[in-house]
Amino acid sequence: MDETLLDTLRQVIDPELGINIVDMGLVYDIQREGSRVVVKMTLTTPGCPMHDSIAGGVEMALLGAEGVEEVRVELVNDPPWNPAMMSESARAQVGICW
């Protein structure tokens, strides 16, 4: 996974929880193929009404990265997202402790 691009995606915020999509555990994979970037990610729920907003945020953030000319966002539902995928700090922000 391209860590630089992953860091870039930290500026994309889940509008419902106010936490970036990386710490939310929504980004499953990000690969650079020359000037093209492919992101595999999920949403907190299938059919999330913020689908277009979040995918558009991913595209805009990555198109601002050096050398990126094309972005493809693949939304997947397998594995389904669950709170265990969140970073420890993200879980603390929403009050989930384990």
C-alpha positions, 0 to 999 in steps of 0.5 A: 500500500502506498503510504504517501497516498494513504496519508493524503487520504487522511484529509477526507473526512467521513461526514457522519462521524467527522473522522478521516476515512483512513482512521475509520478503516474504510480504505482497504488498499491503494495502489499507484500504477504510474500516474493512475491510482486505484483505491479499494474502499468501503463505507460504514453501511452498504448504500450509504447516502454519502457515497458520492461525497466520500468517493469524490473527496477521495478523487479530489484529494488524490488528484492533488498529489504529485504525479497523480493524473487519474483516480479510480475508486472501487467501493467494495462490501467484502469484508463488511466494515465494522468498528474493529477496523477503526484505529484506536484513536478513532474509536476513542473519538467516538467513545468505543473502548475495548 
